[in-house]
Amino acid sequence: MCDVEPLKPSNTGWLIADVVPDTAAFGWARTEVDPALLAMLADPQWQPYLVFPGEFVAPQRVMTELAPRAPSSGVKDGQAYKRPLFVLLDATWPEARKMFRKSPYLNHLPVLSLQAEHLSRYRLRRAKREDHFCTSEVAALCMELADEPMAAQTLEAYLDVFTDHYLRARQQLPVDLNDATHLRLRALAATCAMTRPPAGHL
């Protein structure tokens, strides 16, 4: 998470941890890196993917899909299966590009370039391009790739509720807790509570 990004009221990175319990957040600085982050990236149980647009990366690093899923035993072809670890750069687009360029400890990671079939619905900050997504939207796309559609749908619904509350607060309007947006999130949250935790890690 870049600089003051976690303190911005429009930040959506914090929504992820409410939906995906196995989530960690680290502050980013150009001159140092959190040892806990390096330990996580080196942990053999994970297969890290740095999520970033492929158009800015050397082609040999770019992936558009995850490594093949293993059977439920956790072993594939005689080797232990590594769970996907999604590394997201939580920042504005210019800041994210700076983080990407100035984080040499991420240079060895494959870059997961998301191929979304829809445009961003994020309305809290102005983006220069409609194919740029906020952090929680990126996480939802990652969950879809990790075969966790319920987590993806819940993140999308949570963002809609968050956006509704944010915009209404700015306009000093009351929130309707029983509108379609809130009802959808409650239904998905109830379903998620009865299912297993997501397989991905962010």
ABEGO torsion letter per residue (X at the ends): XBEAAAABAABAAAAAAAABABBBBBBBBAABBBAAAAAAAABAABBBBBBBBAAABBAAABBABBBBBBBAAGBBGGBBBBBBBBBBBBBBAAAAAAAAAABAAAAABBBBBBBBABBBABAABBBABAABBBAAAAAAAAAAAAGBAAAAAAAAAAAAAAAAAAAAAAAGBBBBAABAAAAAAAAAAAAAAABBBBABBX
